[in-house]
Amino acid sequence: MFLLAAGLSVILGLMDVVNLAHGSLYMLGAYVGLTVLGLTHNFWLALVVAPIVVGLIGLVMELTLLRRFYGKGPLRQVLLTFGLALVFVDLVRWTFGPSIQSIAPPPQLAGATSILGSQASSYRLFVLGVAIVVGAVLLLLWRRTRVGTLVRAGVADKQMVSLLGVDLRLVFTLTFTFGAALAGFSGVIAGPYLSVYPGMDENILILTFVVVVIGGMGSIEGAIAGAVLVGLANSFGTYYRQEFAVAIVFALMAVVLIVRPRGLFGQER
Amino acid sequence: MKWLAAFVVVLVVLLSVPVWAPNFWVSVGIQTMIFATFAMSLDLVLGYGGLPTLGHAALYGAGAYAYAFWAVRFEPSLPMLLLTGMAGGAVVALLIGGLALRARGIYFLMLTLSLGQILWALAAQWTEVTGGTDGLNGVARPSIPVLFDVMGSLRAFYVLVVLIAAVGFVVLTVLVRSPFGRTLAGARENERKMSAMGYPVLRYRLAAFVIAGALAGIAGASTAAFNFAATPGLLFWTTSGLVLVSVVLGGTRSLVGPVIGALVIQLLLVALPSITERWQMAIGAVCIAVVLLLPRGLARLPRRLKA
């Protein structure tokens, strides 16, 4: 699950945009999934529809608002997306009510599977599998395809890439849409074992930021490494000293930053 | 001279509030003045220093908890409110600033955000010490000699926070016009040049951060005293977001701006819930509108309209 949070946060790291509404997109994904599930009782359909819907929302956000504020300093972006986050969370509360809900896992995955003699929830294994697949696909896209090259180049030197005749605006729009869709996807995926409620966005958002900061902005590899580290720290922390779990995650971040201010895989710019 | 006169008139008007206003509005006034102090401290870092921080709530909350720790154990007093608030805010500012100031732009922003969240996590989860999500309750207001007997706790407290805001305003005004403030602004405009001229930019910024922390801490301590509690919500990043909105709404790089912004935001927070249930959405819409329509803030609006 942290892998997913990471995959999506990278997209933002790539674009140098602080998106405080990213958690909201994740939340919207969960609620779209919930709605589809309520109508059709088909988890797989929800998993397909939610990313598309959230991706479209992201597309509209980028085209109408965010696009104007690239390269104008983070402050404007922060305010804008903070405002959007407030609007989204209230919209969700308005439409779906404030109560905590949960998405039922698909019947095929509702049970437990035993591996090496120990029981594990099938759904969690499924999530793990999905996370690995998504991570691998992202890495491939990032490293081996033209689009990946373009985005990486765009991150490295915006001016140069535009001068070479690449429509960076289009690339950024698509990247943002893709990131939004990924957030929506994560929302549905996380639904069955993290509950769905207005406010889920704020909690996930910060963890996502930590993952990006640890991994280094603008790097998929970093996001994956960051996610694994954060996930481990969180689990161990929860297991040993419940009250410090979250603080341990942040302490981990502080340590990484003191050693490598740009994050594990961050590039000096 | 004109400014001084305006300042005195505003101060007199503000101080007259407890005489004629009902309790409810005195409470709103207290919250506004505290928030204005908080917003001014942010403006020193954000406007004059040019450092976009999203961890300012941590300094505010640190002041609140510092005073709360003191007040639940010992006799609360006015000097202790100021002292604990200042110390709490300044120490946390030193820690966060020391770590985060090495980074620039977006990195700085994310660092301040995440470091601030550490404090929030500790406050919310380390229940034995911080009271967990309930926070520390039973924080008493300090008694204020003379005033307390004349007008009672609430009104006396109002006078106190107005004076704190006024002193904060004066101190910051002097500060930003001093060589220190000029250097800070110079580093904002051209960091390399200032470094090349031999100014230790990082140290100047850290100093600004710590001063802002001390003031934010006092604001936080006042909040804790006013609400009789220090809660983790004070430290949460949305508090940083809200104060950021106030500063930008009012206008950065002018100390009047944050005060106006704080006033508008507090009035909205009071008024909106009674008008519509969707007040959060309205605040969000205000943020978006500010960014799109008023990038320079309300304080500069008259000048812009004239031009």
Contacts between the chains, C-beta under 8 A, distances in Angstrom:
chain1	res1	chain2	res2	distance
A	16	B	106	6.2
A	18	B	106	5.8
A	18	B	109	6.1
A	18	B	110	7.2
A	20	B	241	7.3
A	65	B	288	7.2
A	65	B	292	7.8
A	69	B	291	7.5
A	73	B	52	7.1
A	73	B	105	7.5
A	74	B	52	5.3
A	74	B	105	6.0
A	74	B	106	5.0
A	74	B	109	5.2
A	75	B	46	7.5
A	75	B	52	4.7
A	75	B	244	7.8
A	75	B	248	7.0
A	76	B	291	5.3
A	76	B	295	7.1
A	78	B	52	6.8
A	78	B	54	6.6
A	78	B	109	6.8
A	78	B	241	7.6
A	78	B	244	6.8
A	79	B	244	6.6
A	79	B	245	6.2
A	79	B	248	5.8
A	79	B	287	5.3
A	79	B	288	8.0
A	79	B	290	6.5
A	79	B	291	4.9
A	80	B	287	7.0
A	80	B	288	5.9
A	80	B	291	4.7
A	82	B	241	4.4
A	82	B	244	7.4
A	82	B	245	7.0
A	82	B	284	7.7
A	82	B	287	5.6
A	83	B	245	7.7
A	83	B	283	7.7
A	83	B	284	4.3
A	83	B	285	6.7
A	83	B	286	7.1
A	83	B	287	2.8
A	83	B	288	4.0
A	83	B	290	7.9
A	83	B	291	7.2
A	84	B	284	6.6
A	84	B	287	8.0
A	84	B	288	6.7
A	85	B	284	7.1
A	86	B	280	5.3
A	86	B	281	6.7
A	86	B	283	5.6
A	86	B	284	3.1
A	86	B	287	6.9
A	87	B	280	7.9
A	87	B	281	5.0
A	87	B	284	3.8
A	87	B	285	6.4
A	87	B	288	7.5
A	88	B	284	7.9
A	89	B	280	6.8
A	90	B	278	5.6
A	90	B	280	4.1
A	90	B	281	3.8
A	90	B	284	6.9
A	91	B	281	6.6
A	93	B	280	7.9
A	94	B	277	8.0
A	94	B	278	6.2
A	94	B	281	7.7
A	202	B	236	7.8
A	202	B	237	7.7
A	202	B	238	6.9
A	206	B	113	7.2
A	206	B	114	6.9
A	206	B	117	5.1
A	206	B	237	6.8
A	209	B	110	5.4
A	209	B	113	6.2
A	209	B	114	5.9
A	210	B	114	5.4
A	212	B	110	7.1
A	213	B	107	7.6
A	213	B	110	5.2
A	213	B	111	6.7
A	213	B	114	6.0
A	217	B	106	7.2
A	217	B	107	7.3
A	242	B	125	7.3
A	243	B	125	4.5
A	243	B	126	4.8
A	243	B	127	6.2
A	243	B	128	7.8
A	244	B	122	7.8
A	244	B	125	6.9
A	244	B	126	6.9
A	245	B	125	7.0
A	246	B	117	7.8
A	246	B	118	7.9
A	246	B	121	3.5
A	246	B	124	7.7
A	246	B	125	6.1
A	247	B	118	5.6
A	247	B	121	4.7
A	247	B	122	5.2
A	247	B	125	7.1
A	247	B	126	7.6
A	249	B	121	7.9
A	250	B	114	6.0
A	250	B	115	7.0
A	250	B	117	6.1
A	250	B	118	3.8
A	250	B	121	6.4
A	251	B	118	6.9
A	253	B	114	5.7
A	254	B	99	6.2
A	254	B	115	6.8
A	254	B	118	7.5
A	257	B	99	6.8
A	257	B	103	7.7
A	257	B	111	6.7
A	258	B	99	7.0
A	261	B	102	5.6
A	261	B	103	5.9
A	261	B	107	7.5
A	262	B	107	7.4
